[in-house]
Amino acid sequence: MNIIRRTAGWLDAIPYSLIALFLRIVAAHPFFVSGQTKIEGPTIGGEIFGVDMSFQIPTTVRDATFALFADEYKVPLISPTVAAYLASGVEFVLPLLLLLGLLTRLSAFGLLMMTLVIQIFVFPDAWWTVHAYWTAILVVLIARGPGAISLDRLLFRR
């Protein structure tokens, strides 16, 4: 029982700012990677410590993205073209904002809404794959904020 208390004490000592930074990175990654598959544009960056850190700056949405939204995803209420542009933009901008800790709660809320749309309309049987985990992480960021290691803290002092 003593080891449990010591471990709990050690975990309690981890600052929320580090936890929030980790959560922001974890939440941003799958959305940003998905967004990169939807766009075309010049690639910047390179390999850092053996990790590919290159990414595309969007100049256009891929033709395959429009086909995907027209034929497979079929999100209701908006046209496939609008959905393709919207998803591509959201998956590029919001993860970057989340990573920087800028407009964190708004960015997390936007990604949460996207997760719910994906869950309800695109992959309704996929809740326990990753959607529940994304939801949990995003809800924590909405509720608790970005932590001290963020542009929100620097700019808004909250």
Buried (B, 14 or more C-beta within 10 A) or exposed (E): EEEEEEEEEEEEEEEBBEBBBBBBEEBBEBBBEBBBEBBBBEEEEEEEEEEEEEBBEBEEBBEEBBEBBBEEBEBEEEEBEEBBBBBBBBBBBBBBBBBBBBBBBBBBBBBBEBBBBBBEBBEEEEEEEBBEBBBEBBEBBBEBBBBBBBBBBEEEEE
